[in-house]
Amino acid sequence: MRTVWTIGYSILYLLYSIPTLQKVKKVVSKNELPPNELDKVIFALPRRWAQKTIKRSGSTVNVVGNEKFPDGPVLIVANHQGNFDIMALLGYLEKPFGFIAKIETKKVPFARTWITCMHGIFIDREDRRQSVKAFKDGIETLKSGHSLLIFPEGTRSKGSQTLPFKSGSLRLATKAGVPIVPVAIDGTHKIMEANDGKVKPAKVTVTVCDPIMPEQYEELSLDQLAEYTQSQIIEVLQQNHSD
């Protein structure tokens, strides 16, 4: 019953957001506000949606290190445990962000429009030309002052172990010259993936690691940067499970 209630509530909230979505689209189209002020307007309702959906699942999210986000745009790099990762980050991180979404998400009307307003990027990994364009769009998004989130594992790990980070996605940061902020997600897989697709309450911890500034990574290869970024996240996860 909790599964039906949580998913149903999430969908109904998106329908409820239609009037706000129309207002947000007008603000975005005018583009009269500086990036940080524009993002406050855009992300207010998506943040409430994410928080309320998490609460309907009976879960709690504890965030450590929100104060570590530097001013200006960043590339948030997180491990990917489950379907509730986006909600945990969108609802509880203080840094607004767009994210890289699978092209299939474009088929969901209201989600598609919200993701676009939030400076999200749709990518079709089966279409190289489209992927290249999406990558260039991501760089421009960062350069224009808006943050982005990526999951370099490329798919959900469905557990506390991380899969190898794909280094290519980190080129978004190196080409745009923005800080990389590793974020460790711990526990979201217990909401759904660990329960055969059924929603159950879980305790989630989100830890913001120290940012990796451009001057710190400029001498590193992409593989070295991916390895270093992942090591920061793994260290947090190991610490969480040793306490």
Beta strands, then each sheet from edge to edge (+ up, - down):
strand 1: 60-64
strand 2: 75-78
strand 3: 98-102
strand 4: 121-123
strand 5: 148-150
strand 6: 180-186
strand 7: 203-208
sheet 1: 1+ 7+ 6- 2- 5- 3- 4-
end
